[in-house]
Amino acid sequence: MKSYTQLDLPGVIGPESLAFDCNGNGPYVGVSDGRILKWHQSNQSWLDFAVSSPNRDKKECDGSTDPNKEPECGRALGLKFNPATCDLYIADAYYGLLVVGPMGGVPTQLAASAEGVPFRFANGLDIDPKTGAVYFTDSSIFFQRREYLRAILSSDRSGRLLKYDPNSKKVTVLFKGLAFPNGVALSNDNSFVLVAEEGMLRILKFKLLNNDNHNEMQEEVFAELGRLPDNIKRNDNGEFWVALNSGRGKIQKYKEEMINEGWVFNDTVGIKFSEDGKVVKMLDGNGGEILDSVSEVAEYDGGLWFGSSVQPYVGYTKI
């Protein structure tokens, strides 16, 4: 891999998702202690940008890598700036759907439940820039993030695809019964949304209707995969990068059969799909530690950025 570099995090781990703001600054990442950090390019350092909870105890949480502290400290997963408002929307695994302004700080909680059922594991999100609608996933109504292995290995199918309407301030359940839904990405024209159904090793496609009868929504299989799909990020060309979590750690220990023998690479950690589901490019992890447990592949400004739910750094390489 050419020109690979790493941005080491300040004593924390798990830059699950990446976001760049309206001015192209960043990346911004959510990390293990409940903070959202911003990379300051000129200083070559990470700065505090936001936190998930107004009640977060800085002394107790800062620097934590303990999953058992996440319910108190927060754990930001999905991140996306609305290009129209420059606000950062956050899917926090414990605090639900949040939003914070361009200057950061403590976010506003937009939603913590849908249809009377609290979010247990808000995960991935994307935003329709025309309407401001936020599409996001709740991976399970039973298991929290710190219990993610139980959720996957128990074949839990309580996950939901949801939509937040900023005008009505209401959340609609678009689809239920998903097996650990994770990453979310809208198409370039916002006519459909892709969802990583991690528990089924596939990407689902949902066509977005022009009416409010969401009961008509039906899933189509966009791609079958040989590893656990995590986040999905669309590039400027309308193609989709799907991160494949190699699971070299805990998950592979339990499910060796998840390794896909059918791909060109035996260690595929990312796949770029065209809008119609054709494979455009694959990334080979080469069995190494650099691209281990990749949670996100984001194409931005001539490079690829790599997130991870467990590593202490953000990876970057030129395309």
Sequence and secondary structure as in RCSB ss.txt:
>XXXX:A:sequence
MKSYTQLDLPGVIGPESLAFDCNGNGPYVGVSDGRILKWHQSNQSWLDFAVSSPNRDKKECDGSTDPNKEPECGR
ALGLKFNPATCDLYIADAYYGLLVVGPMGGVPTQLAASAEGVPFRFANGLDIDPKTGAVYFTDSSIFFQRREYLR
AILSSDRSGRLLKYDPNSKKVTVLFKGLAFPNGVALSNDNSFVLVAEEGMLRILKFKLLNNDNHNEMQEEVFAEL
GRLPDNIKRNDNGEFWVALNSGRGKIQKYKEEMINEGWVFNDTVGIKFSEDGKVVKMLDGNGGEILDSVSEVAEY
DGGLWFGSSVQPYVGYTKI
>XXXX:A:secstr
 TT EEEE SS      EE  TTS   EEE TTSEEEEEETTTTEEEEEEES TT  HHHHTT   GGGHHHH  
EEEEEE TTT  EEEEETTTEEEEE TT BS EEEESEETTEE S EEEEEE TTT  EEEEE  SS  GGGHHH
HHHTT   EEEEEEETTTTEEEEEEEEESSEEEEEE TTSSEEEEEEGGGTEEEEEE  SSS GGG  EEEEEE 
SSEEEEEEE TTS EEEEEE  TTHHHHH GGGS SSSSSTTEEEEEE TTS EEEEEE TT STT SEEEEEEE
TTEEEEEESS SEEEEEE 
